[in-house]
């Protein structure tokens, strides 16, 4: 398979737009495409705020953003600002990735964190030595180009 077909497939695939994207721009494969529902989440992230959805019926928070509660199926859900605190649940260290833009970032640490409000979130850890990582490590949200990432609370570890 050539690089163009690999790039198109990794972006969600099936697009006739090719490697240049719909507007003639190079697509950003590491960025989701906001829609009318998720726009508040991405606008807040661009301003350095992490949002969650909380259910008015059962009271539980959830992430990723949905229009209904995944716990009780209620549609009585609203945005709320998260504390930005989390603990490390699990992680991996990626030493090789040939897909753009990840090749320029190796090694990097994709992770799953437990947010203080309860939900689990997939993310990336930054400002941390992979050797110092341990389950339960205290983390805080940071933002890279409007995307939430997490770092150790007590600086570079």
MIVEXLO-529304 format. One line per field, with one value per residue (C-alpha): x, y, z; residue number from 1. Coordinates in Angstrom, 3 decimals, always signed. Layout:
east X | ...
north Y | ...
up Z | ...
resi NUM | ...
This chain:
east +0.000 | +1.346 | +1.642 | -1.457 | -3.774 | -2.290 | -2.808 | -6.405 | -7.201 | -5.648 | -7.774 | -11.016 | -10.808 | -12.997 | -12.691 | -12.365 | -10.404 | -7.064 | -3.997 | -4.665 | -7.993 | -11.214 | -9.893 | -6.589 | -4.820 | -2.776 | -5.114 | -4.178 | -4.691 | -4.103 | -6.978 | -10.682 | -13.100 | -15.419 | -19.114 | -22.015 | -22.275 | -18.556 | -17.688 | -18.069 | -15.574 | -12.946 | -13.477 | -12.959 | -9.840 | -8.442 | -8.877 | -7.163 | -10.299 | -11.294 | -15.030 | -16.997 | -20.653 | -22.635 | -26.009 | -28.798 | -30.648 | -27.993 | -25.366 | -22.463 | -19.905 | -18.772 | -16.176 | -16.035 | -18.831 | -22.191 | -25.700 | -26.985 | -25.729 | -23.964 | -24.878 | -28.657 | -29.406 | -30.912 | -30.697 | -30.539 | -26.799 | -24.883 | -21.342 | -19.273 | -15.696 | -13.457 | -10.866 | -8.067 | -6.772 | -6.300 | -4.342 | -2.490 | -4.289 | -2.153 | +0.274 | +2.601 | +5.788 | +5.833 | +9.358 | +8.464 | +5.562 | +5.965 | +2.634 | +2.552 | +2.740 | +3.671 | +7.100 | +8.362 | +7.165 | +8.768 | +9.136 | +5.713 | +3.403 | -0.253 | -2.140 | -5.456 | -6.114 | -8.808 | -10.204 | -10.931 | -14.614 | -14.732 | -14.482 | -11.516 | -9.943 | -7.485 | -4.750 | -1.018 | +1.434 | +3.946 | +6.843 | +7.459 | +10.313 | +8.802 | +10.939 | +9.291 | +5.707 | +3.615 | -0.061 | -1.743 | +0.677 | -0.975 | -1.491 | -2.815 | -4.199 | -2.114 | -2.994 | -1.001 | -2.439 | -5.923 | -5.782 | -5.850 | -2.758 | -1.611 | +1.640 | +2.817 | +1.615 | +5.078 | +6.861 | +9.057 | +9.429
north +0.000 | +3.458 | +6.316 | +8.102 | +5.145 | +4.469 | +8.130 | +8.154 | +4.947 | +6.166 | +9.332 | +7.431 | +6.198 | +6.053 | +9.710 | +10.720 | +13.730 | +11.903 | +12.912 | +16.630 | +16.632 | +18.325 | +21.902 | +21.068 | +21.060 | +18.217 | +16.501 | +16.300 | +12.644 | +13.196 | +15.697 | +14.885 | +16.831 | +18.863 | +18.761 | +20.814 | +18.604 | +18.365 | +21.973 | +23.205 | +20.530 | +21.512 | +25.257 | +24.853 | +22.731 | +25.463 | +27.831 | +25.414 | +23.954 | +20.288 | +19.591 | +16.474 | +15.565 | +14.884 | +13.177 | +15.028 | +11.760 | +9.459 | +12.113 | +10.285 | +12.001 | +10.445 | +10.912 | +10.861 | +13.409 | +11.858 | +13.236 | +10.630 | +9.053 | +5.733 | +4.576 | +5.136 | +6.259 | +9.563 | +12.499 | +14.888 | +15.543 | +18.810 | +20.090 | +20.783 | +21.875 | +19.062 | +19.602 | +18.531 | +16.011 | +12.342 | +9.229 | +6.991 | +3.713 | +2.196 | +3.271 | +2.139 | +3.637 | +3.880 | +3.873 | +3.583 | +4.916 | +5.616 | +7.436 | +11.212 | +13.136 | +10.527 | +9.671 | +13.082 | +12.451 | +9.112 | +8.014 | +9.024 | +7.655 | +6.925 | +6.313 | +5.725 | +7.912 | +7.906 | +11.426 | +12.718 | +12.935 | +9.196 | +8.551 | +6.975 | +8.878 | +7.939 | +10.551 | +11.084 | +11.680 | +14.490 | +15.768 | +12.365 | +9.867 | +6.517 | +4.762 | +6.808 | +5.931 | +3.829 | +3.058 | +5.596 | +8.426 | +11.820 | +13.758 | +17.115 | +18.181 | +20.227 | +21.201 | +20.767 | +22.701 | +22.517 | +18.804 | +17.629 | +15.685 | +14.895 | +15.371 | +14.411 | +16.828 | +17.316 | +18.357 | +16.330 | +12.844
up +0.000 | -0.783 | +1.735 | +0.413 | +0.925 | +4.373 | +5.355 | +4.114 | +5.966 | +9.233 | +9.169 | +9.471 | +5.927 | +2.937 | +2.072 | -1.550 | -0.336 | -0.494 | +1.475 | +0.999 | +2.838 | +1.833 | +1.761 | +0.103 | +3.502 | +4.944 | +7.440 | +11.138 | +11.997 | +15.695 | +15.922 | +16.098 | +13.952 | +16.262 | +15.474 | +16.837 | +19.932 | +20.835 | +19.952 | +23.598 | +24.727 | +22.136 | +22.608 | +26.365 | +25.764 | +23.491 | +26.468 | +28.891 | +30.503 | +30.656 | +30.462 | +31.368 | +31.074 | +34.265 | +34.457 | +36.254 | +36.887 | +38.402 | +39.189 | +37.524 | +35.313 | +32.055 | +29.370 | +26.258 | +25.718 | +24.822 | +24.519 | +26.989 | +30.204 | +29.512 | +33.049 | +33.174 | +29.578 | +30.696 | +28.318 | +31.304 | +30.960 | +31.107 | +30.711 | +33.826 | +34.360 | +35.580 | +38.303 | +35.972 | +38.530 | +37.721 | +38.659 | +36.258 | +35.558 | +32.774 | +30.055 | +27.317 | +25.936 | +22.134 | +20.737 | +17.055 | +15.035 | +11.340 | +10.954 | +10.791 | +13.092 | +15.695 | +14.278 | +15.395 | +18.966 | +19.810 | +22.462 | +23.738 | +26.414 | +25.599 | +28.828 | +30.518 | +33.555 | +36.219 | +36.475 | +39.995 | +39.002 | +38.244 | +34.494 | +32.761 | +29.907 | +27.176 | +26.850 | +26.530 | +29.368 | +28.962 | +31.090 | +32.665 | +32.468 | +31.491 | +34.147 | +36.910 | +35.984 | +38.350 | +38.692 | +40.962 | +40.088 | +40.694 | +37.460 | +36.332 | +32.990 | +30.572 | +27.034 | +23.840 | +20.903 | +22.421 | +23.235 | +26.871 | +27.955 | +31.501 | +33.440 | +36.933 | +39.616 | +41.099 | +37.913 | +35.619 | +37.086
resi 1 | 2 | 3 | 4 | 5 | 6 | 7 | 8 | 9 | 10 | 11 | 12 | 13 | 14 | 15 | 16 | 17 | 18 | 19 | 20 | 21 | 22 | 23 | 24 | 25 | 26 | 27 | 28 | 29 | 30 | 31 | 32 | 33 | 34 | 35 | 36 | 37 | 38 | 39 | 40 | 41 | 42 | 43 | 44 | 45 | 46 | 47 | 48 | 49 | 50 | 51 | 52 | 53 | 54 | 55 | 56 | 57 | 58 | 59 | 60 | 61 | 62 | 63 | 64 | 65 | 66 | 67 | 68 | 69 | 70 | 71 | 72 | 73 | 74 | 75 | 76 | 77 | 78 | 79 | 80 | 81 | 82 | 83 | 84 | 85 | 86 | 87 | 88 | 89 | 90 | 91 | 92 | 93 | 94 | 95 | 96 | 97 | 98 | 99 | 100 | 101 | 102 | 103 | 104 | 105 | 106 | 107 | 108 | 109 | 110 | 111 | 112 | 113 | 114 | 115 | 116 | 117 | 118 | 119 | 120 | 121 | 122 | 123 | 124 | 125 | 126 | 127 | 128 | 129 | 130 | 131 | 132 | 133 | 134 | 135 | 136 | 137 | 138 | 139 | 140 | 141 | 142 | 143 | 144 | 145 | 146 | 147 | 148 | 149 | 150 | 151 | 152 | 153 | 154 | 155 | 156 | 157
